[in-house]
């Protein structure tokens, strides 16, 4: 059964939403801070490239060491007015204890979504409930306690919030939240893992098919911003060890083809659209073998956008410095028309 939460709002106009977003997040002062931060990154990069006697250091050709300057405007010069963050927290209660909420407060996104929360509504940490600037939506697994789960927090109350994709088999696992706004849908999802030995691959492929049908149905009405843990590295550039993982969950040919089919259906992987050749950019590192310190990881977390809105993207940022999970958060900066 699909759980639906509806909010009726009279005279709801997206222009007012954007005004509220702009006041609450990218104000003039905050934009100055963002620009200063970006300039500081560039200065650090220049300093790193120079050796002791001021000469340019030798190029090593290691793309993963490249510092990427944050982009605050679209290619045609429009400034971002909407900031969305997404994070697989691998257990929200543990994440809160590791200062996850502190990170959210520091970043101050207009919307943020969480995946793999592993937490019932009655056990939601008080620190999240105390985020009074946000309207919270929470979807949990009905079939297994402490499994899966997604959360969505929005400064502007959505017109409507739906839990699930309309397929009972999938909706039992609490994997999706859809929030409708005046001009777009935001979908946060935690895609099923094919698991060790690909023992759940058949179910994963059924999910892919049903989920794609759901996303396409939304896209026919309004542009879609899809975010979350997609549990696949699409191309070899998206993980550190592609040769050794071709028959493993997250990089099997079938899963990769599923992502290709999604993107070919009218959607854009915003990170690869911005940074097609940038290597060493990952969002997940197993705790084993000190992989995060060695940057032996996978890019599993995405912001995928309807093609009709791809020109509204300013930046997609992989927040590698944020700790608290075996995933790091990602942030999308959009200039909503």
LUMVO-210720 format. One record per residue (C-alpha): y, z, x; residue in three letters. Coordinates in pm, whole numbers, padded with zeros to 5 digits, always signed. Each point is the difference from the previous one (the first is absolute). Layout:
N
YZXALA
...
This chain:
337
+00000+00000+00000UNK
+00341-00091+00139UNK
+00252+00276+00015UNK
+00346-00122-00096UNK
+00331+00176+00032UNK
+00289-00162-00184UNK
+00367+00071+00022UNK
+00241-00144-00260UNK
+00346-00062+00130UNK
+00281-00147-00208UNK
+00237-00252+00161UNK
-00191+00008+00330UNK
+00161-00248+00239UNK
-00120-00068+00352UNK
+00357-00019+00128UNK
+00035+00368-00079UNK
-00327+00063+00180UNK
+00131-00169+00312UNK
+00325+00194-00019UNK
-00195+00325-00014UNK
-00229-00111+00281UNK
+00299-00089+00215UNK
+00170+00332-00063UNK
-00312+00203+00066UNK
-00134-00184+00305UNK
+00187-00271+00191UNK
+00353+00136-00033UNK
+00267-00114+00241UNK
-00062+00305+00217UNK
-00375-00053+00005UNK
+00044-00368+00084UNK
+00214+00099+00296UNK
-00276+00235+00112UNK
-00257-00278-00039UNK
+00215-00240+00205UNK
+00059+00261+00267UNK
-00373+00063+00017UNK
-00070-00372+00035UNK
+00261-00033+00275UNK
-00150+00299+00179UNK
-00342-00168-00005UNK
+00151-00310+00161UNK
+00169+00207+00270UNK
-00326+00179+00075UNK
-00174-00333+00026UNK
+00258-00130+00248UNK
-00029+00315+00208UNK
-00378-00026+00003UNK
+00015-00359+00125UNK
+00201+00093+00307UNK
-00138+00165+00310UNK
+00176+00241+00235UNK
+00217-00255+00182UNK
+00117-00167-00319UNK
-00217-00310+00026UNK
-00208-00118-00294UNK
-00349+00147-00004UNK
-00291-00241+00029UNK
-00119-00137-00335UNK
-00353+00117-00077UNK
-00040-00211-00311UNK
-00120+00297-00205UNK
+00130-00061-00350UNK
-00114+00342-00117UNK
+00268+00158+00221UNK
+00275-00203-00164UNK
+00268+00205-00176UNK
+00092-00152-00336UNK
+00356+00040-00120UNK
+00021+00115-00361UNK
+00137-00268-00231UNK
+00240+00127-00264UNK
+00088-00336-00153UNK
-00181-00305-00134UNK
+00010-00328+00191UNK
+00292-00110-00219UNK
+00197+00319+00071UNK
-00065+00218-00306UNK
-00021+00372+00074UNK
-00301+00200-00114UNK
+00043+00211-00314UNK
-00356+00118-00056UNK
-00225+00194+00239UNK
-00370+00047-00077UNK
-00251+00190+00213UNK
-00378+00009-00027UNK
-00248+00230+00176UNK
-00376+00056-00011UNK
+00006+00377+00051UNK
-00380+00053+00025UNK
+00025+00316-00212UNK
+00339+00103-00134UNK
-00046+00375+00047UNK
-00076-00040+00371UNK
+00287-00249+00030UNK
+00247+00247-00148UNK
-00108+00262+00255UNK
+00071-00256+00274UNK
+00364-00038-00111UNK
-00050-00317-00204UNK
+00259+00106-00257UNK
+00246+00068+00281UNK
-00036-00363+00108UNK
+00068-00118-00355UNK
+00315+00211-00022UNK
+00121-00134+00333UNK
-00058-00364-00096UNK
+00127+00043-00357UNK
-00168-00308-00153UNK
+00093-00104-00351UNK
-00369-00028-00082UNK
-00300+00124+00194UNK
-00368-00034-00071UNK
-00303+00188+00129UNK
-00362-00114+00021UNK
-00325+00191+00046UNK
+00156+00320-00131UNK
-00338+00164-00080UNK
+00171+00246-00231UNK
-00008+00078-00373UNK
+00324+00040-00193UNK
-00041+00378-00023UNK
-00030+00023+00380UNK
+00307-00209+00091UNK
+00181+00190+00279UNK
+00315+00180-00108UNK
+00197-00173+00275UNK
-00046-00329-00185UNK
+00085+00152-00336UNK
+00321+00135+00154UNK
+00129-00352+00078UNK
+00240+00015-00294UNK
+00164-00338+00077UNK
-00324-00179-00083UNK
-00200-00077-00312UNK
-00367+00049+00085UNK
-00303-00197-00125UNK
-00352+00104+00103UNK
-00331-00180-00047UNK
-00330+00165+00095UNK
-00366-00099+00011UNK
-00185+00090-00319UNK
-00346-00061+00143UNK
+00009+00213+00317UNK
+00218+00303+00072UNK
+00204-00018+00320UNK
-00051-00376+00033UNK
+00257-00278+00028UNK
+00320+00060-00203UNK
+00353-00140+00016UNK
+00349+00137-00063UNK
+00339-00159-00062UNK
+00345+00162+00027UNK
+00312-00180-00120UNK
+00363+00110-00008UNK
+00057-00218-00303UNK
-00242+00057-00285UNK
-00204-00316-00061UNK
+00006-00169-00339UNK
-00375+00046-00018UNK
-00281+00127+00223UNK
-00360-00119-00031UNK
-00308+00145+00169UNK
-00277-00243+00088UNK
-00043-00376-00035UNK
-00173-00015-00337UNK
-00357-00008+00133UNK
-00193+00318-00080UNK
-00232-00029+00300UNK
+00294+00005+00241UNK
+00231+00229-00191UNK
-00246+00289+00027UNK
+00090+00022+00369UNK
+00374+00059-00041UNK
+00112-00275+00235UNK
+00312-00152-00152UNK
+00340+00087-00145UNK
+00235-00264-00140UNK
+00366+00082-00063UNK
+00211-00245-00196UNK
+00372-00035+00074UNK
+00257-00233-00153UNK
-00055-00282+00250UNK
-00336+00067+00164UNK
-00332+00179-00004UNK
-00099+00239+00278UNK
-00375+00034+00048UNK
-00143+00264+00233UNK
-00370-00027+00074UNK
-00282+00140+00210UNK
-00251-00284+00030UNK
-00370+00096+00019UNK
-00156+00017+00345UNK
-00307-00220+00050UNK
-00148+00293+00198UNK
-00232+00018+00298UNK
-00255-00278+00002UNK
+00205-00176-00272UNK
-00210+00184-00256UNK
+00285-00012-00253UNK
+00112-00355+00078UNK
-00128-00141-00330UNK
+00207+00253-00193UNK
+00301-00069+00225UNK
-00017-00372-00075UNK
-00018+00073-00375UNK
+00309+00219+00043UNK
+00179-00278+00188UNK
-00060-00246-00282UNK
+00107+00236-00278UNK
+00297+00135+00191UNK
+00127-00351+00078UNK
-00020-00092-00369UNK
+00202+00314-00081UNK
+00270-00069+00261UNK
+00032-00363-00109UNK
+00044+00109-00362UNK
+00290+00225+00104UNK
+00154-00272+00215UNK
+00020-00227-00303UNK
+00242+00249-00155UNK
+00201+00138+00294UNK
-00016-00006+00382UNK
-00251+00245+00148UNK
+00042+00235+00294UNK
-00354+00099+00100UNK
-00049+00276+00255UNK
-00271+00225+00133UNK
-00319+00015+00202UNK
-00163-00341-00050UNK
-00294+00099+00223UNK
-00009-00332+00185UNK
+00148-00140+00319UNK
+00072-00358-00097UNK
+00008-00173+00337UNK
-00121+00074+00352UNK
+00356+00093+00095UNK
-00021+00287-00251UNK
-00250+00216+00188UNK
-00061+00095+00361UNK
-00366-00101+00019UNK
-00067-00302-00225UNK
-00310-00125+00182UNK
-00184+00330-00040UNK
+00083+00043-00369UNK
-00080-00333-00165UNK
-00292+00149-00191UNK
+00165+00333-00073UNK
+00191+00126-00302UNK
+00363-00102+00011UNK
-00057-00318+00201UNK
-00295-00172-00159UNK
+00047-00368-00079UNK
-00029+00068-00372UNK
+00275+00263+00000UNK
+00231-00215+00207UNK
-00056-00293-00234UNK
+00093+00229-00287UNK
+00337+00068+00160UNK
+00047-00372+00064UNK
-00068-00073-00366UNK
+00253+00262-00108UNK
+00272-00141+00223UNK
-00075-00358-00103UNK
+00048+00102-00363UNK
+00377+00032+00041UNK
+00050+00307+00219UNK
+00130+00078+00350UNK
-00112+00248+00264UNK
+00354+00109+00081UNK
-00080+00141+00344UNK
-00166-00316+00128UNK
+00270-00212-00162UNK
+00257+00187+00209UNK
-00209+00046+00315UNK
-00265-00276+00010UNK
-00094+00042+00366UNK
+00069+00367+00074UNK
-00314+00170+00131UNK
-00099+00366+00032UNK
+00146+00087-00341UNK
-00239+00228-00188UNK
+00013+00253-00284UNK
-00338+00173+00042UNK
-00177+00159+00297UNK
-00328+00187-00020UNK
+00016+00359+00123UNK
-00291-00072+00233UNK
+00049-00096+00364UNK
+00373+00077+00013UNK
+00059-00340-00159UNK
+00354+00065-00118UNK
+00123+00091+00347UNK
-00169-00314+00134UNK
+00128-00207-00296UNK
-00348-00121-00089UNK
+00065-00050-00369UNK
-00004-00212-00313UNK
+00278-00130-00227UNK
-00138+00100-00340UNK
+00320+00091-00188UNK
+00219-00272-00150UNK
+00304-00090-00202UNK
-00094-00319-00183UNK
+00269-00171-00204UNK
+00017-00275-00262UNK
+00107-00318+00177UNK
+00295-00032-00238UNK
+00145+00314+00164UNK
-00092-00057+00365UNK
+00360-00092+00089UNK
+00112+00347-00115UNK
-00182+00175+00286UNK
+00213+00156+00272UNK
-00275+00175+00195UNK
-00351+00144-00009UNK
-00022+00293+00239UNK
-00320+00151+00136UNK
+00093+00366+00055UNK
-00236+00070+00290UNK
+00176+00319+00109UNK
-00076+00177-00331UNK
-00303+00228+00026UNK
-00193+00180-00272UNK
-00289-00237-00068UNK
-00228-00250+00173UNK
+00235-00258-00156UNK
+00374-00027+00059UNK
+00252-00083-00274UNK
+00159-00340-00049UNK
+00345-00066-00142UNK
+00143-00304-00177UNK
+00374-00074-00015UNK
+00092-00232-00285UNK
+00323-00158-00120UNK
-00069-00006-00373UNK
+00217-00261-00175UNK
